[in-house]
């Protein structure tokens, strides 16, 4: 048991150093003409200066991933069978005009139409929908969300258009 334990190399026991070769291997004699040219090429390469690739000096601590080729998608077949239709068309955006007394006062005095609109409609959407439906130009759109969860839009018309005429055309008044 002791013999076996002593023969197992341990990390704490020093290993014998390898003996360095004192003489270099002699090259074999060239027997053929092809070997002679090969030897000449090797000798030329050995005699030439050793060139090492210079290490790139990094001047920045941040590493940026190299830019690789990005191809445009080119699917073999469409992922959807039919095109999605627009969810916010002009009829979906403007739901109905408001016909309360305060709305009528705004129509008569400050050239403003009042509409209930879709909750997801933006001011630009409302402006475009009013322009398409009633052929009038909006100067400004103010919106608010009522306590019942509906969105109300105050559409100020430009000086060129009269809100009273547009209201008559719509059929509010």
Order of alpha helices (4+ residues) and beta strands (2+ residues): alpha-alpha-alpha-beta-alpha-beta-alpha-beta-beta-alpha
